[in-house]
């Protein structure tokens, strides 16, 4: 994914949080949604794409 520094940090943060949540689920510490990791990753990728399409810094970078 390409984008400005702000968008890259936001996507990195979302991926990190998602990874921690799934790690807690794998360790049977916290049970939450009944979704697979790839579904959550597609959601994060979609949110990142929507965010970069609406970011003024990303639009000027292109």
MINUKE-683469 format. One line per 8 residues: number of its first residue (from 1); their letters; for each residue x, y, z of C-alpha. Coordinates in steps of 0.25 Angstrom, whole numbers, plus 5000, padded with zeros to 4 digits. Layout:
N
NUM> a> X:Y:Z ~ ...
end
This chain:
62
1> xxxxxxxx> 5000:5000:5000 ~ 5005:5014:4997 ~ 5001:5026:5004 ~ 5005:5038:5013 ~ 5012:5036:5026 ~ 5000:5038:5034 ~ 4992:5028:5026 ~ 5003:5017:5027
9> xxxxxxxx> 5004:5019:5042 ~ 4989:5018:5043 ~ 4989:5005:5035 ~ 5000:4999:5043 ~ 4993:5002:5056 ~ 4981:4995:5051 ~ 4989:4983:5047 ~ 4996:4983:5060
17> xxxxxxxx> 4983:4983:5068 ~ 4977:4973:5059 ~ 4989:4964:5061 ~ 4989:4965:5076 ~ 4974:4962:5077 ~ 4976:4950:5069 ~ 4988:4946:5077 ~ 4979:4947:5090
25> xxxxxxxx> 4968:4938:5083 ~ 4979:4928:5079 ~ 4984:4927:5093 ~ 4970:4925:5098 ~ 4971:4938:5107 ~ 4959:4946:5101 ~ 4948:4940:5092 ~ 4942:4950:5082
33> xxxxxxxx> 4937:4950:5068 ~ 4935:4937:5061 ~ 4942:4942:5048 ~ 4955:4937:5041 ~ 4968:4945:5041 ~ 4967:4947:5026 ~ 4953:4953:5027 ~ 4958:4963:5037
41> xxxxxxxx> 4970:4966:5028 ~ 4961:4969:5016 ~ 4953:4979:5025 ~ 4966:4986:5029 ~ 4971:4987:5015 ~ 4957:4993:5011 ~ 4958:5003:5022 ~ 4972:5007:5018
49> xxxxxxxx> 4968:5009:5004 ~ 4956:5017:5007 ~ 4965:5026:5017 ~ 4975:5028:5006 ~ 4965:5032:4996 ~ 4959:5043:5005 ~ 4973:5048:5010 ~ 4977:5061:5004
57> xxxxxx> 4992:5058:5006 ~ 4991:5045:4999 ~ 4983:5052:4987 ~ 4994:5062:4986 ~ 5005:5051:4986 ~ 4999:5044:4974
end
